[in-house]
Amino acid sequence: MLPVREAASRYASPVAATVTGDQPGTPHARPGLVRSLLDRFGHLLRELSKFATVGGIAFLIDLALFNFFTTGRGMEPVTAKTISTVIAATIAFLGNRFWTWRHRERSNPVREYALFFLFNGVGLGIAVACLAISRYGLGSIWPEVFQTTLADNIASFLVGTGLGTLFRFWSYRRFVFVEAGTRRVPRGPDPDSQA
């Protein structure tokens, strides 16, 4: 046994040092608040950043197609939004399945795809509702303000997509790309029962 180290403060008791010079049983330096939060929520932040990247790409596709359909093709805004969102959602599904949540257990692909589009449909409903409220609800009161391309883009993409994105992240993470369950380990014979 190595010599006993002196206590660093009057509240600490002397402990025998190990071969490496460390005191046995002493905890390592406590991480700061930021490090503690990263340890606890780091996986969530990584998922959220990947989800945001995939969502950003899908958002740009949605925005480009919506404006192409409404201004380039003269399509009605709610129809254009529905079509652009379905195309962008397909790209988002592929990105989320094969990048954002690729580490998660894969269940039946038909189930994942169906649930993804079910929840995406709810997200689409949120975005379309925001656009419809702006264009037809508020637009009937102030048409010169709310029945414009700028107002349609703000209602659809800033408000609608923002609210829809929060819902999508929660629902995809909770119901579509689920974590693998804890596997049961068969219980071996009890060592105390062997006499």
Buried (B, 14 or more C-beta within 10 A) or exposed (E): EEEEEEEEEEEEEEBEBEEEEEBEEEEEEEEEEEEEEEEEEEEEEEBBEBBBEBBEBBBEBBBEBBBEBBEEEEBEBBEBBBBBBBEBBBBBBEBBBEEBBEEBEEEEEEEBBEBBBEBBEEBBBBBBBBBBBBBEEBBEEEEEEBBBEEBBBBBBBEBBBEBBBEBBBEBBBEBBBBEEEEEEEEEEEEEEEEE
